[in-house]
Amino acid sequence: MDEVIEPEDDAVDELMEQDGAFDSDGEASYACWACGEEVVIPIDPTMGHRQDYVEDCPVCCRPNEIHVELDPEDGHVRCWNSQVG
């Protein structure tokens, strides 16, 4: 099991660029691979520095595999999605 590393609060406030978009309110976005809809997702740094899960697009209901990486040093977030299967 991976060690969970939580970024400091200041680093979380400075989360910025990624493949989607991120704002300091703790949300990121990505474009659904199937329909292109921009989907906003919450980013929870307490869930660890690497997060992978499947989420259905709220518009077309196709599954998206979501990947989130948080850099524990500077709070940089990278978020992207891919087609499931």
N, CA, C and O atoms as CSV, one atom per row, in Angstrom:
chain,resi,resn,atom,element,x,y,z
A,1,MET,N,N,0.846,-1.185,0.000
A,1,MET,CA,C,0.000,0.000,0.000
A,1,MET,C,C,0.882,1.236,0.000
A,1,MET,O,O,1.874,1.302,0.726
A,2,ASP,N,N,0.509,2.233,-0.834
A,2,ASP,CA,C,1.277,3.466,-0.922
A,2,ASP,C,C,1.123,4.289,0.346
A,2,ASP,O,O,0.060,4.317,0.967
A,3,GLU,N,N,2.204,4.954,0.715
A,3,GLU,CA,C,2.164,5.854,1.850
A,3,GLU,C,C,1.358,7.093,1.452
A,3,GLU,O,O,1.565,7.648,0.373
A,4,VAL,N,N,0.463,7.516,2.301
A,4,VAL,CA,C,-0.336,8.706,2.030
A,4,VAL,C,C,0.445,9.915,2.496
A,4,VAL,O,O,0.819,10.014,3.665
A,5,ILE,N,N,0.690,10.834,1.576
A,5,ILE,CA,C,1.394,12.069,1.885
A,5,ILE,C,C,0.434,13.205,1.638
A,5,ILE,O,O,-0.041,13.395,0.518
A,6,GLU,N,N,0.147,13.956,2.669
A,6,GLU,CA,C,-0.786,15.068,2.542
A,6,GLU,C,C,-0.018,16.363,2.378
A,6,GLU,O,O,0.874,16.647,3.177
A,7,PRO,N,N,-0.342,17.170,1.351
A,7,PRO,CA,C,0.318,18.457,1.210
A,7,PRO,C,C,-0.119,19.415,2.308
A,7,PRO,O,O,-1.194,19.267,2.889
A,8,GLU,N,N,0.732,20.401,2.584
A,8,GLU,CA,C,0.390,21.403,3.582
A,8,GLU,C,C,-0.758,22.252,3.058
A,8,GLU,O,O,-0.971,22.339,1.849
A,9,ASP,N,N,-1.501,22.879,3.969
A,9,ASP,CA,C,-2.639,23.694,3.569
A,9,ASP,C,C,-2.249,24.778,2.579
A,9,ASP,O,O,-2.978,25.022,1.618
A,10,ASP,N,N,-1.104,25.441,2.795
A,10,ASP,CA,C,-0.664,26.491,1.875
A,10,ASP,C,C,-0.436,25.934,0.483
A,10,ASP,O,O,-0.767,26.587,-0.506
A,11,ALA,N,N,0.127,24.733,0.390
A,11,ALA,CA,C,0.379,24.126,-0.914
A,11,ALA,C,C,-0.929,23.796,-1.603
A,11,ALA,O,O,-1.038,23.955,-2.819
A,12,VAL,N,N,-1.920,23.343,-0.860
A,12,VAL,CA,C,-3.223,23.032,-1.449
A,12,VAL,C,C,-3.856,24.296,-2.011
A,12,VAL,O,O,-4.480,24.251,-3.071
A,13,ASP,N,N,-3.708,25.422,-1.321
A,13,ASP,CA,C,-4.269,26.680,-1.797
A,13,ASP,C,C,-3.637,27.133,-3.103
A,13,ASP,O,O,-4.242,27.904,-3.849
A,14,GLU,N,N,-2.426,26.665,-3.389
A,14,GLU,CA,C,-1.718,27.085,-4.589
A,14,GLU,C,C,-1.828,26.068,-5.722
A,14,GLU,O,O,-1.099,26.174,-6.709
A,15,LEU,N,N,-2.721,25.086,-5.605
A,15,LEU,CA,C,-2.894,24.110,-6.667
A,15,LEU,C,C,-3.253,24.835,-7.948
A,15,LEU,O,O,-4.102,25.726,-7.956
A,16,MET,N,N,-2.590,24.439,-9.045
A,16,MET,CA,C,-2.832,25.198,-10.250
A,16,MET,C,C,-2.967,24.321,-11.457
A,16,MET,O,O,-3.968,23.615,-11.579
A,17,GLU,N,N,-2.040,24.327,-12.332
A,17,GLU,CA,C,-2.142,23.758,-13.648
A,17,GLU,C,C,-2.250,22.236,-13.674
A,17,GLU,O,O,-1.756,21.538,-12.789
A,18,GLN,N,N,-2.898,21.762,-14.695
A,18,GLN,CA,C,-3.042,20.342,-14.934
A,18,GLN,C,C,-3.518,20.143,-16.351
A,18,GLN,O,O,-3.648,21.118,-17.091
A,19,ASP,N,N,-3.782,18.916,-16.755
A,19,ASP,CA,C,-4.308,18.677,-18.091
A,19,ASP,C,C,-5.719,19.196,-18.240
A,19,ASP,O,O,-6.118,19.617,-19.325
A,20,GLY,N,N,-6.478,19.170,-17.160
A,20,GLY,CA,C,-7.798,19.792,-17.157
A,20,GLY,C,C,-7.625,21.212,-16.651
A,20,GLY,O,O,-6.762,21.940,-17.142
A,21,ALA,N,N,-8.412,21.611,-15.700
A,21,ALA,CA,C,-8.275,22.920,-15.075
A,21,ALA,C,C,-8.490,22.737,-13.583
A,21,ALA,O,O,-9.249,21.863,-13.164
A,22,PHE,N,N,-7.824,23.557,-12.782
A,22,PHE,CA,C,-7.949,23.461,-11.324
A,22,PHE,C,C,-8.139,24.840,-10.760
A,22,PHE,O,O,-7.527,25.796,-11.237
A,23,ASP,N,N,-8.972,24.962,-9.756
A,23,ASP,CA,C,-9.095,26.232,-9.062
A,23,ASP,C,C,-8.818,26.020,-7.574
A,23,ASP,O,O,-8.795,24.891,-7.085
A,24,SER,N,N,-8.608,27.125,-6.871
A,24,SER,CA,C,-8.216,27.036,-5.469
A,24,SER,C,C,-9.367,26.614,-4.561
A,24,SER,O,O,-9.165,26.451,-3.358
A,25,ASP,N,N,-10.557,26.435,-5.100
A,25,ASP,CA,C,-11.689,25.958,-4.310
A,25,ASP,C,C,-11.670,24.446,-4.156
A,25,ASP,O,O,-12.596,23.873,-3.583
A,26,GLY,N,N,-10.627,23.787,-4.660
A,26,GLY,CA,C,-10.528,22.344,-4.527
A,26,GLY,C,C,-11.276,21.579,-5.599
A,26,GLY,O,O,-11.698,20.445,-5.368
A,27,GLU,N,N,-11.448,22.175,-6.763
A,27,GLU,CA,C,-12.109,21.493,-7.860
A,27,GLU,C,C,-11.196,21.471,-9.079
A,27,GLU,O,O,-10.355,22.352,-9.261
A,28,ALA,N,N,-11.375,20.464,-9.897
A,28,ALA,CA,C,-10.661,20.355,-11.163
A,28,ALA,C,C,-11.688,20.010,-12.227
A,28,ALA,O,O,-12.838,19.702,-11.911
A,29,SER,N,N,-11.275,20.060,-13.485
A,29,SER,CA,C,-12.187,19.669,-14.548
A,29,SER,C,C,-11.430,18.907,-15.619
A,29,SER,O,O,-10.214,19.036,-15.761
A,30,TYR,N,N,-12.173,18.114,-16.363
A,30,TYR,CA,C,-11.635,17.386,-17.505
A,30,TYR,C,C,-12.723,17.307,-18.554
A,30,TYR,O,O,-13.895,17.526,-18.249
A,31,ALA,N,N,-12.354,16.999,-19.784
A,31,ALA,CA,C,-13.328,16.840,-20.863
A,31,ALA,C,C,-13.604,15.357,-21.056
A,31,ALA,O,O,-12.676,14.560,-21.198
A,32,CYS,N,N,-14.877,14.989,-21.062
A,32,CYS,CA,C,-15.268,13.593,-21.281
A,32,CYS,C,C,-14.715,13.129,-22.618
A,32,CYS,O,O,-14.824,13.836,-23.620
A,33,TRP,N,N,-14.127,11.949,-22.632
A,33,TRP,CA,C,-13.541,11.410,-23.857
A,33,TRP,C,C,-14.609,11.128,-24.908
A,33,TRP,O,O,-14.306,11.149,-26.101
A,34,ALA,N,N,-15.849,10.865,-24.502
A,34,ALA,CA,C,-16.894,10.460,-25.446
A,34,ALA,C,C,-17.672,11.641,-26.021
A,34,ALA,O,O,-17.893,11.701,-27.231
A,35,CYS,N,N,-18.088,12.579,-25.172
A,35,CYS,CA,C,-18.951,13.666,-25.656
A,35,CYS,C,C,-18.287,15.036,-25.604
A,35,CYS,O,O,-18.807,15.998,-26.169
A,36,GLY,N,N,-17.132,15.134,-24.924
A,36,GLY,CA,C,-16.420,16.401,-24.851
A,36,GLY,C,C,-16.910,17.352,-23.775
A,36,GLY,O,O,-16.376,18.451,-23.629
A,37,GLU,N,N,-17.915,16.945,-23.024
A,37,GLU,CA,C,-18.449,17.793,-21.957
A,37,GLU,C,C,-17.387,18.050,-20.892
A,37,GLU,O,O,-16.672,17.130,-20.494
A,38,GLU,N,N,-17.280,19.301,-20.429
A,38,GLU,CA,C,-16.384,19.610,-19.322
A,38,GLU,C,C,-17.049,19.159,-18.034
A,38,GLU,O,O,-18.175,19.556,-17.735
A,39,VAL,N,N,-16.350,18.331,-17.274
A,39,VAL,CA,C,-16.881,17.774,-16.033
A,39,VAL,C,C,-16.029,18.297,-14.873
A,39,VAL,O,O,-14.805,18.161,-14.887
A,40,VAL,N,N,-16.669,18.887,-13.885
A,40,VAL,CA,C,-15.973,19.421,-12.711
A,40,VAL,C,C,-16.002,18.366,-11.614
A,40,VAL,O,O,-17.049,17.792,-11.316
A,41,ILE,N,N,-14.832,18.115,-11.011
A,41,ILE,CA,C,-14.722,17.128,-9.938
A,41,ILE,C,C,-14.045,17.760,-8.723
A,41,ILE,O,O,-13.212,18.653,-8.881
A,42,PRO,N,N,-14.385,17.314,-7.518
A,42,PRO,CA,C,-13.690,17.799,-6.325
A,42,PRO,C,C,-12.331,17.112,-6.195
A,42,PRO,O,O,-12.179,15.941,-6.544
A,43,ILE,N,N,-11.360,17.847,-5.695
A,43,ILE,CA,C,-10.040,17.274,-5.399
A,43,ILE,C,C,-9.904,17.207,-3.889
A,43,ILE,O,O,-10.009,18.224,-3.204
A,44,ASP,N,N,-9.672,16.013,-3.374
A,44,ASP,CA,C,-9.540,15.802,-1.934
A,44,ASP,C,C,-8.116,15.342,-1.635
A,44,ASP,O,O,-7.802,14.165,-1.810
A,45,PRO,N,N,-7.248,16.254,-1.187
A,45,PRO,CA,C,-5.861,15.883,-0.922
A,45,PRO,C,C,-5.700,14.868,0.207
A,45,PRO,O,O,-4.637,14.260,0.331
A,46,THR,N,N,-6.725,14.670,1.031
A,46,THR,CA,C,-6.619,13.692,2.114
A,46,THR,C,C,-6.692,12.256,1.602
A,46,THR,O,O,-6.421,11.319,2.354
A,47,MET,N,N,-7.056,12.072,0.329
A,47,MET,CA,C,-7.163,10.727,-0.246
A,47,MET,C,C,-5.840,10.233,-0.812
A,47,MET,O,O,-5.793,9.167,-1.425
A,48,GLY,N,N,-4.768,10.987,-0.617
A,48,GLY,CA,C,-3.454,10.535,-1.049
A,48,GLY,C,C,-2.942,11.295,-2.250
A,48,GLY,O,O,-3.679,12.040,-2.896
A,49,HIS,N,N,-1.664,11.096,-2.541
A,49,HIS,CA,C,-1.025,11.857,-3.614
A,49,HIS,C,C,-1.290,11.286,-5.005
A,49,HIS,O,O,-1.039,11.963,-6.002
A,50,ARG,N,N,-1.789,10.061,-5.091
A,50,ARG,CA,C,-2.181,9.479,-6.376
A,50,ARG,C,C,-3.565,8.857,-6.213
A,50,ARG,O,O,-3.787,8.011,-5.348
A,51,GLN,N,N,-4.476,9.293,-7.057
A,51,GLN,CA,C,-5.850,8.812,-6.976
A,51,GLN,C,C,-6.299,8.372,-8.368
A,51,GLN,O,O,-6.081,9.081,-9.351
A,52,ASP,N,N,-6.922,7.208,-8.445
A,52,ASP,CA,C,-7.465,6.673,-9.692
A,52,ASP,C,C,-8.841,6.102,-9.392
A,52,ASP,O,O,-9.004,5.327,-8.449
A,53,TYR,N,N,-9.819,6.478,-10.180
A,53,TYR,CA,C,-11.167,5.952,-9.990
A,53,TYR,C,C,-11.965,6.116,-11.280
A,53,TYR,O,O,-11.546,6.835,-12.188
A,54,VAL,N,N,-13.105,5.454,-11.358
A,54,VAL,CA,C,-13.978,5.537,-12.522
A,54,VAL,C,C,-15.216,6.339,-12.145
A,54,VAL,O,O,-15.802,6.150,-11.079
A,55,GLU,N,N,-15.598,7.239,-13.046
A,55,GLU,CA,C,-16.765,8.086,-12.827
A,55,GLU,C,C,-17.513,8.209,-14.157
A,55,GLU,O,O,-16.899,8.441,-15.198
A,56,ASP,N,N,-18.824,8.054,-14.120
A,56,ASP,CA,C,-19.631,8.210,-15.332
A,56,ASP,C,C,-19.824,9.685,-15.647
A,56,ASP,O,O,-20.016,10.499,-14.744
A,57,CYS,N,N,-19.772,10.027,-16.934
A,57,CYS,CA,C,-20.052,11.388,-17.378
A,57,CYS,C,C,-21.503,11.713,-17.042
A,57,CYS,O,O,-22.391,10.912,-17.339
A,58,PRO,N,N,-21.768,12.868,-16.430
A,58,PRO,CA,C,-23.149,13.217,-16.080
A,58,PRO,C,C,-24.015,13.548,-17.300
A,58,PRO,O,O,-25.235,13.656,-17.173
A,59,VAL,N,N,-23.405,13.709,-18.474
A,59,VAL,CA,C,-24.164,14.049,-19.673
A,59,VAL,C,C,-24.459,12.815,-20.518
A,59,VAL,O,O,-25.615,12.541,-20.841
A,60,CYS,N,N,-23.396,12.057,-20.881
A,60,CYS,CA,C,-23.593,10.918,-21.783
A,60,CYS,C,C,-23.556,9.565,-21.074
A,60,CYS,O,O,-23.811,8.535,-21.697
A,61,CYS,N,N,-23.244,9.559,-19.793
A,61,CYS,CA,C,-23.213,8.353,-18.947
A,61,CYS,C,C,-22.122,7.357,-19.311
A,61,CYS,O,O,-22.155,6.223,-18.833
A,62,ARG,N,N,-21.163,7.737,-20.137
A,62,ARG,CA,C,-20.049,6.845,-20.446
A,62,ARG,C,C,-19.018,6.934,-19.322
A,62,ARG,O,O,-18.812,8.007,-18.754
A,63,PRO,N,N,-18.365,5.806,-18.995
A,63,PRO,CA,C,-17.382,5.828,-17.903
A,63,PRO,C,C,-16.076,6.512,-18.315
A,63,PRO,O,O,-15.586,6.332,-19.430
A,64,ASN,N,N,-15.536,7.288,-17.401
A,64,ASN,CA,C,-14.236,7.932,-17.549
A,64,ASN,C,C,-13.348,7.437,-16.424
A,64,ASN,O,O,-13.759,7.427,-15.263
A,65,GLU,N,N,-12.142,7.030,-16.756
A,65,GLU,CA,C,-11.168,6.687,-15.730
A,65,GLU,C,C,-10.429,7.969,-15.369
A,65,GLU,O,O,-9.744,8.560,-16.204
A,66,ILE,N,N,-10.575,8.395,-14.112
A,66,ILE,CA,C,-10.011,9.652,-13.639
A,66,ILE,C,C,-8.688,9.370,-12.933
A,66,ILE,O,O,-8.576,8.436,-12.140
A,67,HIS,N,N,-7.692,10.196,-13.239
A,67,HIS,CA,C,-6.373,10.082,-12.618
A,67,HIS,C,C,-6.019,11.439,-12.029
A,67,HIS,O,O,-6.114,12.463,-12.707
A,68,VAL,N,N,-5.611,11.442,-10.766
A,68,VAL,CA,C,-5.219,12.670,-10.086
A,68,VAL,C,C,-3.875,12.425,-9.423
A,68,VAL,O,O,-3.687,11.423,-8.732
A,69,GLU,N,N,-2.946,13.340,-9.636
A,69,GLU,CA,C,-1.648,13.289,-8.956
A,69,GLU,C,C,-1.428,14.623,-8.248
A,69,GLU,O,O,-1.565,15.686,-8.854
A,70,LEU,N,N,-1.090,14.560,-6.975
A,70,LEU,CA,C,-0.779,15.743,-6.189
A,70,LEU,C,C,0.687,15.688,-5.800
A,70,LEU,O,O,1.148,14.679,-5.266
A,71,ASP,N,N,1.415,16.743,-6.056
A,71,ASP,CA,C,2.817,16.817,-5.659
A,71,ASP,C,C,2.867,17.275,-4.203
A,71,ASP,O,O,2.459,18.394,-3.894
A,72,PRO,N,N,3.363,16.418,-3.304
A,72,PRO,CA,C,3.375,16.791,-1.881
A,72,PRO,C,C,4.328,17.941,-1.565
A,72,PRO,O,O,4.211,18.571,-0.514
A,73,GLU,N,N,5.267,18.219,-2.465
A,73,GLU,CA,C,6.225,19.301,-2.221
A,73,GLU,C,C,5.611,20.680,-2.437
A,73,GLU,O,O,5.757,21.570,-1.599
A,74,ASP,N,N,4.915,20.853,-3.578
A,74,ASP,CA,C,4.407,22.187,-3.903
A,74,ASP,C,C,2.895,22.249,-4.100
A,74,ASP,O,O,2.355,23.318,-4.381
A,75,GLY,N,N,2.203,21.113,-3.955
A,75,GLY,CA,C,0.762,21.106,-4.101
A,75,GLY,C,C,0.267,21.111,-5.530
A,75,GLY,O,O,-0.939,21.201,-5.760
A,76,HIS,N,N,1.164,21.016,-6.496
A,76,HIS,CA,C,0.786,20.986,-7.913
A,76,HIS,C,C,-0.117,19.787,-8.172
A,76,HIS,O,O,0.161,18.681,-7.710
A,77,VAL,N,N,-1.205,20.012,-8.918
A,77,VAL,CA,C,-2.151,18.948,-9.229
A,77,VAL,C,C,-2.157,18.688,-10.724
A,77,VAL,O,O,-2.163,19.614,-11.534
A,78,ARG,N,N,-2.154,17.418,-11.072
A,78,ARG,CA,C,-2.333,17.002,-12.455
A,78,ARG,C,C,-3.542,16.080,-12.478
A,78,ARG,O,O,-3.607,15.110,-11.723
A,79,CYS,N,N,-4.490,16.384,-13.337
A,79,CYS,CA,C,-5.714,15.607,-13.431
A,79,CYS,C,C,-5.988,15.327,-14.896
A,79,CYS,O,O,-5.942,16.233,-15.728
A,80,TRP,N,N,-6.278,14.046,-15.217
A,80,TRP,CA,C,-6.616,13.706,-16.587
A,80,TRP,C,C,-7.542,12.501,-16.574
A,80,TRP,O,O,-7.704,11.836,-15.551
A,81,ASN,N,N,-8.141,12.233,-17.709
A,81,ASN,CA,C,-9.053,11.104,-17.805
A,81,ASN,C,C,-8.717,10.276,-19.032
A,81,ASN,O,O,-7.999,10.717,-19.929
A,82,SER,N,N,-9.255,9.068,-19.047
A,82,SER,CA,C,-9.054,8.185,-20.195
A,82,SER,C,C,-10.296,7.310,-20.351
A,82,SER,O,O,-11.119,7.184,-19.444
A,83,GLN,N,N,-10.397,6.718,-21.523
A,83,GLN,CA,C,-11.497,5.822,-21.813
A,83,GLN,C,C,-11.332,4.527,-21.027
A,83,GLN,O,O,-10.226,3.994,-20.944
A,84,VAL,N,N,-12.399,4.023,-20.457
A,84,VAL,CA,C,-12.363,2.760,-19.707
A,84,VAL,C,C,-12.458,1.624,-20.697
A,84,VAL,O,O,-13.273,1.640,-21.620
A,85,GLY,N,N,-11.586,0.615,-20.479
A,85,GLY,CA,C,-11.654,-0.586,-21.298
A,85,GLY,C,C,-10.939,-0.502,-22.521
A,85,GLY,O,O,-10.926,-1.459,-23.296
